[in-house]
Amino acid sequence: MEEYLPRSNSCPLCRHNINPYSLLELPPDTSEWVEPEEVPPVKSAKIAELIKYLKVFDPNDKTLVFSQFTSFLDHVAAGLREEGIQFCRFDGSMNSKQVSLSTHSLAQCLM
């Protein structure tokens, strides 16, 4: 952004006017991501359908599951564990180091 601002005074994404004082530098991420506590599997029609479809797919196929709620992903993970389905988790509560480890793990799964 610092290189871009002298050429243009608008955001390259949304085109709003910006200036050097609009930019904030985030402090380094020092927090450690903590694995969510294992939650017991819950009876859920959504999770049951997801697992039903995952069992039908070729075991070598990869599937992405999205949810707006990380707590729901906790329940999905519990259901997958109970069914013995391997998974990698990536969510917005992870710090950059954990994101890197998770995406590396996912990339290894995709090979």
Residue, then its C-alpha position, 0 to 999 in steps of 0.5 A: m500500500e505504501e508503494y501504491l499510495p503515491r500513485s493514487n489516493s484511492c483504495p485499490l479494492c473499494r476505491h474509497n479515498i485514503n491517505p497514509y494516515s488511514l493505514l494501520e499497522l497491526p501488532p504482531d500476532t503473539s496469541e497461541w491458537v487453542e484447539p477447541e475442546e472436543v464436544p460430544p457429537v450431537k444429533s443434527a440433520k445437517i451433520a447427518e446429511l453431510i456424513k451420509y454424503l461424505k461416505v458416498f464419495d470416493p475416499n480420495d475425494k476432498t470436500l470443503v465444509f463452510s460454516q459461519f459459526t465455529s461452534f458448529l464446526d466443533h460439532v461437525a468435527a465431533g461427528l467426523r471423528e465419531e465416523g472415522i472421517q479424516f479432516c483438517r480444520f481452518d477457521g478465523s479464530m486461528n493465528s497466522k502460524q496455526v493457519s499456515l500449519s493447517t493449510h500445509s496439512l490440507a495441501q498434503c492431504l490434497m496430494 
